[in-house]
Amino acid sequence: MNDYTQPIVYDKTKYHLETTEEYGLPESHASHLTLYFLRWLIENDMMSEEFKSETQPLNEYRSGNRTILSLYEWWDCCLIDDMLSDEGNAFAQHFFDFEKGQYIHDYIGLLQGNLPSEFHIDFTDENYAQLTAIIEKRYRQWKKPKKKWWQF
């Protein structure tokens, strides 16, 4: 969690419900933007110890008895800083921030194609495989040590 009294809220499904409703899409589509990143965070062990201790829902997800959407619903369809490890938070603040980060641009650029909006993108394993390759690339770039001005 950050040093401030307010948590960092990366995304909530409710932020997108009105838009998905206007498009006539299922409510689940309001979660798709976040589900891809959440799945990547889990698979890369970037969840906080508190959330990893909730073994039942995570174990159900890992064993295939719970979907990533169901797991996100278990967590009230919110992605908040206290859910993530320190490294997960640092990367999310850099990459997943919808205003300053690259995630939404990568998501739309890779998956939207001719669809009317980013909310029309289905959550599929094929889409996840494509997007995770870009997330991995962005993560490696982010982790790469920055050269100092005198090292050029």
C-alpha positions as CSV (number, residue, x, y, z in Angstrom):
1,M,0.0,0.0,0.0
2,N,1.2,3.6,-0.6
3,D,2.2,6.1,2.1
4,Y,-1.0,8.0,1.7
5,T,-4.3,7.4,3.5
6,Q,-6.1,6.7,0.2
7,P,-5.4,3.4,-1.6
8,I,-4.4,3.4,-5.3
9,V,-7.3,2.1,-7.2
10,Y,-6.1,0.8,-10.5
11,D,-9.5,-0.2,-11.9
12,K,-12.9,-1.2,-10.9
13,T,-15.5,-2.9,-13.0
14,K,-18.1,-0.4,-12.0
15,Y,-16.1,2.3,-13.8
16,H,-17.0,0.7,-17.1
17,L,-20.5,-0.7,-16.5
18,E,-22.3,2.3,-18.0
19,T,-20.2,2.1,-21.2
20,T,-20.7,-1.6,-21.6
21,E,-24.4,-1.2,-21.0
22,E,-24.6,1.5,-23.7
23,Y,-23.0,-0.9,-26.1
24,G,-25.4,-3.7,-25.1
25,L,-22.6,-5.9,-23.9
26,P,-22.7,-8.4,-21.1
27,E,-21.7,-6.9,-17.7
28,S,-18.6,-9.2,-17.7
29,H,-17.1,-7.1,-20.5
30,A,-16.6,-4.3,-18.1
31,S,-14.0,-6.4,-16.3
32,H,-12.0,-7.6,-19.4
33,L,-9.6,-4.7,-19.4
34,T,-8.3,-5.6,-16.0
35,L,-8.6,-9.4,-16.2
36,Y,-5.7,-9.8,-18.6
37,F,-3.4,-7.8,-16.3
38,L,-4.7,-9.5,-13.2
39,R,-4.0,-12.9,-14.6
40,W,-0.5,-11.8,-15.6
41,L,0.1,-10.5,-12.1
42,I,-1.0,-13.8,-10.5
43,E,1.0,-15.9,-12.9
44,N,4.1,-13.8,-12.2
45,D,3.7,-13.9,-8.4
46,M,3.1,-10.2,-8.0
47,M,0.2,-10.4,-5.5
48,S,0.6,-9.3,-1.9
49,E,1.1,-11.8,0.9
50,E,-2.4,-10.9,2.2
51,F,-4.1,-11.8,-1.1
52,K,-1.9,-14.9,-1.6
53,S,-3.1,-16.0,1.9
54,E,-6.6,-16.3,0.6
55,T,-5.7,-19.7,-0.5
56,Q,-9.2,-21.1,-1.3
57,P,-10.1,-18.8,-4.2
58,L,-6.5,-18.7,-5.6
59,N,-6.2,-22.5,-5.4
60,E,-9.5,-22.9,-7.1
61,Y,-8.4,-20.6,-9.8
62,R,-5.0,-22.3,-10.2
63,S,-6.6,-25.7,-10.3
64,G,-9.1,-24.6,-13.0
65,N,-12.1,-24.7,-10.8
66,R,-12.6,-20.9,-10.8
67,T,-12.3,-18.5,-13.7
68,I,-10.2,-15.4,-13.5
69,L,-13.5,-13.4,-13.7
70,S,-14.9,-15.3,-10.7
71,L,-11.7,-14.6,-8.8
72,Y,-11.9,-10.9,-9.7
73,E,-15.5,-11.0,-8.5
74,W,-14.3,-12.6,-5.2
75,W,-12.2,-9.5,-4.8
76,D,-15.2,-7.2,-5.5
77,C,-14.1,-6.5,-9.1
78,C,-11.4,-4.1,-7.9
79,L,-7.7,-4.0,-8.5
80,I,-6.2,-2.0,-5.7
81,D,-2.7,-1.5,-4.4
82,D,-3.0,-3.6,-1.3
83,M,-3.7,-6.6,-3.6
84,L,-0.2,-6.3,-5.1
85,S,3.4,-6.9,-4.0
86,D,5.7,-3.9,-3.9
87,E,7.1,-4.9,-7.3
88,G,3.6,-5.5,-8.7
89,N,2.5,-2.0,-7.5
90,A,5.6,-0.3,-8.9
91,F,5.0,-2.0,-12.3
92,A,1.3,-1.3,-12.3
93,Q,1.8,2.4,-11.5
94,H,4.2,2.6,-14.5
95,F,2.4,0.4,-17.0
96,F,-1.3,-0.1,-16.0
97,D,-2.2,3.5,-15.3
98,F,-4.9,4.3,-17.9
99,E,-3.8,7.9,-18.2
100,K,0.0,7.7,-18.2
101,G,0.8,4.0,-18.8
102,Q,1.2,2.0,-22.0
103,Y,-1.2,-0.9,-21.1
104,I,-4.5,0.6,-22.6
105,H,-2.7,1.5,-25.8
106,D,-1.2,-2.0,-26.1
107,Y,-4.5,-3.6,-25.3
108,I,-6.4,-1.6,-27.9
109,G,-3.7,-1.7,-30.5
110,L,-3.2,-5.4,-30.3
111,L,-6.7,-6.8,-29.6
112,Q,-9.4,-4.3,-30.8
113,G,-8.9,-4.6,-34.5
114,N,-12.2,-3.6,-36.2
115,L,-14.3,-3.9,-33.0
116,P,-16.3,-0.8,-32.1
117,S,-14.5,-0.4,-28.7
118,E,-12.0,-1.9,-26.3
119,F,-15.0,-3.2,-24.4
120,H,-16.0,-5.5,-27.3
121,I,-12.8,-7.5,-26.8
122,D,-13.6,-11.0,-25.6
123,F,-11.5,-12.5,-22.8
124,T,-9.9,-15.5,-24.3
125,D,-6.7,-17.6,-23.8
126,E,-5.6,-16.7,-27.3
127,N,-6.0,-12.9,-26.6
128,Y,-4.2,-13.4,-23.3
129,A,-1.3,-15.2,-25.0
130,Q,-0.9,-12.3,-27.4
131,L,-1.2,-9.6,-24.8
132,T,1.0,-11.3,-22.3
133,A,3.9,-11.3,-24.8
134,I,3.6,-7.5,-24.8
135,I,3.2,-7.2,-21.0
136,E,6.4,-9.3,-20.7
137,K,8.2,-7.0,-23.1
138,R,7.1,-3.9,-21.2
139,Y,8.1,-5.6,-17.9
140,R,11.6,-6.4,-19.1
141,Q,12.0,-2.9,-20.4
142,W,10.8,-1.5,-17.1
143,K,13.2,-3.8,-15.1
144,K,16.2,-3.0,-17.3
145,P,18.6,-0.8,-15.4
146,K,18.6,2.7,-16.6
147,K,21.9,4.1,-17.8
148,K,23.2,7.2,-16.1
149,W,24.1,10.1,-18.2
150,W,27.8,9.4,-17.8
151,Q,27.4,5.8,-19.0
152,F,26.4,6.7,-22.6
